Amino acid sequence: MGSQRCISAWHFPLSSLFKRLLPGTAFKKAEEATSRKPMLHSRKFFNKAISFSLIPYIVSAILWPPAPASALETSPAATTAASSEFSLEPDTKENQKERKEVENFLKNIEEQWNAHNLEGVMSQYADEYINNDGLDKKAVAALTQEFWSRYPDAKSSSKTKEIRIDGQFATVESRDMATGTTDKENQDIGTKGELNSISEGQLYLKKIGSNWKIIGDRIDYEKVRVSFGLAKQLNANFSAPEQVKSGRQYSAKLEVSLPVGLSAVGSITSQPLQYPQPQPNDSWRPLDGSTLERVMPANTKNRNELLMATLGITNASRSHLMGITVLTRRLNVVPETTDEPAVKKEKTLTSEKSAIETSQEKKDEKKDAETSEEKKDAAPEADNKKQEVKEAPKSKDNSSDSPSTAPKGKKSRKGKTAR
């Protein structure tokens, strides 16, 4: 099951490896490395991780009054409910039917993958599939086909750690392993490369109709090693953090146990994971003793990274390349978040208030202008009415000049009242 979940991540380093190990290129790099200055490796980078729990914060936010002593007794019903869903031990007895379906699904897709049946594998993916590196179903299909072409005997196996069922959704946590051999020999060394990969992560499923489909996956931890020649027998370790904040510095270290009479050259690179993965731009440097270390900043593009260490084994004079090993690791990058400064907030609020006031002033000005126009239009009408009143004949019974006492009737065109 694991291979189809994290094949995309395996293929990133292997694709770059395949390009860098073309005949004649590796030994040329080893020769050039003898004239280069060693990488600065004396600098140490220590990063102390602090683990904490959110439980105290949650508890402090609940403003319930202290419960009486009698309320501390736990009821059987509450204990039963808590033990089924909120327990350190998962309840494997629930959702037995769905759990069995998922287990059969995982077994089938692993069989299809080991048979290198691309159509059979990809039929298990939903069209909306996306993984935590941003790859979709089409990209995974292309990567899987390329991987099988370069490692024609690749096989995978996995160990399921937990299956969680939640309605029409399921999450599978597993540890996955893959092995394989390159399709071609490295002509500088005369052997094929051996692949070993290990990873851990989650597979996300959704039941669509009567079938389970893969809608996403996440790889938390991953190491890959491909070795040629004498490097197959050497113990090399590539260490780096599994997670770091965007833009923060971190260190990656390559360590190797060299037999007497052998030397080593190497490099350490880092790239954001993407498809297709570009060729890393690196230069081999002689190892000082048995260690090579590099301090680098994590990318600010909010993308996970591929860390790659390349190690070349040579004779003491570095005139003959005897083995190559490529070690890769995944680095999960957490987006950097910063609180908005108080001064900036105040400026924003002031700006918003000023904009509101300006808008209100414009509305008031517009209203005043409209009122002024109405008054101008009303002035001639008032003058006409006064003129009509002045010209109208006075009533014998009432000597008032008020318009309300004027005789009623139709107005002639000359402004006189028609009787």
N, C-alpha and C positions, 0 to 999 in steps of 0.2 A: 504493500500500500504506500509506503513512504516514497518510493522512487517516483511514482506519478505525481505526488504532492510537491516534492522539492526538486524535480528534474530541472526546472528552470534555473535554480540556484547552482546546481552542480555544473550545468553547462556553461555558465558564465566563466569560471576559471578554466574549464577544459577547452573552451573555444580559444581563449587567449593562449593557453599552453600549446595547443596544436599549431598555432601560427608561429610561436616563438621557437619551436623545436624543429623547424624545417632543416633539412640537411645543410650543414656548413655554417649555420648562423650561430649556434650555441658556442662552438669552439672559438669562433671569431670574437665573441663577447668576452670569453675567458682570457684570450690573449690581450685584448684591449684593457682588461681590468688591471693587469699588472702595472700599468703605467699611471693608474689613477690613484688619487689620494684616498685613504680609507675614510669611510663615513664616520661622522661624529657619533660615537656610540657611548662615550663616557657619561653623557648626561643621563640622569635617571629621572624617571617620571613616576611618582607615586600618587595614586588616587584612592583615598579611603572612602569606601562605600558605607553609608549609614542606613541601616535598616530600621524601619519604624512601622508601627501599626496605626491605623486610622480609628481603631475602636475607642480610644480615650476621647477623641474629638467628637465622635458620634454620641457617646454617652453624655458628654458635657452639654451637648446641644439639646438634649431632651429635658425639658424643664418640668418634669413630674415631681410632685412633692414626695418626701420619703414615705415608703409604704409601711403600714403597721406590721408588727411582728407576725401576726397570723397570716398575712399575705405572702410571706416568704415560703410557705409550704407549697411545693410543686404539685399541681394536679396531674393525674395520670393522663388525661386527654392532652394537656399541654406537652407533656414529656413525649407522647407518641408522635405528635405533630412535629416537634423539634427534631426528633431522632430520624425522621424520614427525609426531611429536606435540608435541615441545618445541622449537619453532622460531619465530623472529620472523615468518617468512613462512608463512601458512596453506597447508595442502596442499589444493588445489582438485581434485586428481585422485581423492581418496578419496570413497566414497559418491556416485558420479556419478548413479546411479539416483535416490536420495533427493533429491539436490540439484536435479535436474531437476524432480522432483515439487513441491518447495517453490517453485521459480521459477514454475512454471505456476500454483500456488496463489496466489502474490502477484499475478501478472498478472490472474488471474480476479477476485480480490476488488477490485482497483483499478478494473477495468472496471465491476463491479457498483456500486461506490461512485459513480463518475462518472456512472452512469446513474440515480442516486438510487433504486436498487432495494433497499429496506430488507430485504425478505425474503431476497433473494439475499446481502446482506452478512451479516446476522445468522445465516444458516445455516452460516457459516464459523466461528462461535464455539462453543466447548464450553459445556455447561451450567454447569460449575464455574469458568468464566472469572472472573478478578479482576485488577484492575490496581493499580499502586503508589499510587493515590489512594483505594483501597478501593471502587471502583465495580464492580458486577457486570454481567452480560449485560443484564439488564432496564434498568438505568440508562443504559447505553451506547445501547441501542435508542431510548430516549426522547430522549436528547440529540441523536442523529443526525437523528431526524425533525424536531426543533425547529430544528436548524442548517440543514437543507435548506429549511425553510419561510422562514427569515429571509434566507437566501442562496440563492435558487432557481437560480442559475447557477454554484454552487460547483464547482470542479474541483480535483483533486489530482494530484500526481506525486511519485515518489520515486526515490532512487538507493540501491541496495543496496550496502553497504560490505563485508559479510561474511555468509556463511551457515555455521553450525556444526551438524554432524549428530552426534548421540550416541545411537545406538540408535533408540528410538522418539520421541526428543525432538529438537527443532531450535530454534536461536536465530538470529534475523535482526537484524543491525544495519543501520540505514538513516538517511538524511537525507531529510526529507519537507517538501514545500511545498504550499500551497493558496492559491487566489485566489478571489474572489467579489465580488458587488455586493449591497448591501442591497435588499430588496424594496420599500422605501418611501423617499421623500425626507425629509430633515430640513427642515421648513417654515421654520425660522429662517434657514436658509442657502440652501435651494432646490436642493440636489443630493443624490444618493444617495451612500452611503458605499462606499469601496473597501477590500476586505479583502486583506491579505497576511500569510501565516504561514509560519514556518520552525521545524523541530524536529528533534531527534536522539534516538534511543533504541533499545530492543530489543523485538522481538516474540517471544513464546515459543509454540512449537507442539508439539503432541503428535499422533502418528499413532494414531487410533482406528479399528480395523478396517483398511480400505484407504484412509482419507481423513485428511488433515491438518486439525487444528482449532486455533484460537487459544485457549490456556488462560490467557494473561496478557500484559501488556506493561508496559514501564517507560519513562517520558519523562525524559531527563536534562537536556535543554536545550530551551527554547522561547521564541519571541518572536512576538507578534501585533501588527499595526497596522491600525486602521480609521480612514480619514480622509474628511472632508467639506469641500467648498468650497476655499478658499485653502490650507487645511492640507495638501492633497494635494501641493502644490508645495514645501512647506517641508521642510528637513532637520532632523528632531528625533531625539534619541537618549535612550534610557532605559537607564541602567546600574545593575546591582545584582549581588551575588554569586549564584552558582548554587546554593550549598549553605552552610548555617550550622547550628550546634548549637541545639537547643531552648533557648529562653530567652535566647540571646545577642543582643546588639545588633548591628545592621548599618545601613548607609546605602544609600539609593536616590537617584539623581540624574537629573533631567530637564534636558536642554540643547537649545536651539533657536537657529537662526540666523535672526534677524528682519530683514527689509528696513527701510530707513529709513521712518519714518512709521507703523509698526505697533507695537502693544503685545500683551502676552500675559498671560493668567491661567491658573492651573492648580492641580492637586492631586495628591497621591500617597497611595495607600491600600494596605493589606495585609489579606488575609483568609485563613483556612484554607480549603483546597479542599474542597468538599462539594457534594452534590446534594440538592435544588436550591440554587443559590448565592444567598445573600441580597444585597440591594442595598447597596452600600458607603455608609457614612456619611461624607461628605467635604464640605469647603467650599473653593471656589476662592479663590485668593489671587493678587494681582498678582506677576508675576515681577520680581525685582530684576535688571535687566540681561537676561541670557538664560539664567539658571540657577535651578533650584529643587531643593533637597535636603532630605531628611528622614531622621532617625535613628529606628529603630524596633526593638523587641525581637521576636524570633521567638516564635511561639506555643509553649506548653508542653503542647499536646495531642497531640504527635507526629504532626502532619498537615502535609503540604506546603502551601505558600502561593501565593496568586495576588497578585502585585504589579501595581498599575494606576496609570498616570499619565495624567491627562486634561489636555489643553492646548486653550485657547480663544484664537483669534487675533482681535484687535479693531483698530479704528482708534486713533489716538494718544490720543484723549480717552476711549477705552473705552466709547463710546456705541453702537457697531454691531458685532455679531458677524459675522465674515467667514469663519471656518473652525473646525473642531473635529477633533482627532485623539486617539485613545485608544491608548495603548501598554501592553502587558502583558508580564510576564515570569513564569516559574516559579521558585519558590524551594524547593528540596528541603531539608527539615528533618530533621536527624539527632537521634534521641533522646539526651537528656543522661544520661550514666551517671556515677555517683560511687562511689568505693571506700568500703567500710564502715569507719568510724574504728576504730582499735585499741582505744580505750577502750570503745566500744560492743560490740565483739566480746568483750572480757574480761567485761563485764557480762552479756552473753548466755550465755557459758560458765558463769559463776558461778551465774547464775539456773537454767540447765539442771542443773548439779551439785546445787544446793540442792533442786530439784524431785525429782531422783532419790533423794537422801538422805531427803527427807520421805516419799516413796513407800515406801522400804525400811523406815523406822521404823514406818509404818502397818501394813505387812505383818507386821513383828515383833510389834507390839502385838496384832494380830489372832490371830497364832499363839499368843502367850502366853495370851490370853483363852481360846482353844479348849482349850489344855492344862489350864488351871485348871478348866474345866467338866468335862473328862474325869476329872480327879482327884476332883472332887466326886461325880460319878456312880459312880465305882469304890469310894468309901469305904463305903457301905451294904452292897455285895456282900461286901466283906472282913469286915465285922462279922458278917454272916450265916454265913459259912464258919467263923469262929472259934466261933460259938455251936453249930454243928452238931458240930464236933469235940469240944467240951466235953461234949455230951450223949451222944455215942456210947459204947457199952459197951467196956470195955478188953479186949483180947485176952489169953488166958491165956498164950499163947506169947511174947507181946511186950508189954512194959509201956510201949512208946513212945506218946506222944500225937500223933505225927506223922500228918497226914491220909493219907499214903501207905500206912500200915500198917492203916488202918481196913478192916473187912470190906467186900467189894464186894457190891452188890445194889441193888435199887430203893429210892428214898427215898419214905417215906410222906408224906402231907400234913402230919403232925405233926413232920416232920423226922427221924424215926427210920428206921433202915435195916431194910427188910423182908428176912426170911431166906427 
